[in-house]
Amino acid sequence: MAKSIIPSPMDRRHLIEKDLDETRCLAIADAYVDDGRASEAVAFLQKAGAEERLDVLAQEAVESGDAFLFKAVVDAQQRDPGAERWLALAAAAEAAGKPRYASMARRHARSSES
């Protein structure tokens, strides 16, 4: 059922540019997350102002070693998570057998403000 609200790529682009109410943004974001496409949910969570939900996604990304999802979330939140968090992500990525994600996380840790 959740898949039915996932927009086509072109519709997604238009929806991101449109004014949508919070409820619609969250429904679309939930559909993406339920379909295992959390990185595509980030834009809709940002539009909804769902900072707490973005924080949860960021934490899940750190724990699973998903550097690309984590980067999408911190970019959406416009904040630097700090070197310590990037290094935690790098360790999780390394443990999960994701060397490219670990490398990306270490690179961000070196350039982090804190």
Secondary structure, DSSP 4 states (H G I P E B T S, - for coil): -GGGGSPPHHHHHHHHHS---HHHHHHHHHHHHHTT-HHHHHHHHHHHT-HHHHHHHHHHHHHHT-HHHHHHHHHHHT----HHHHHHHHHHHHHTT-HHHHHHHHHHHHH---
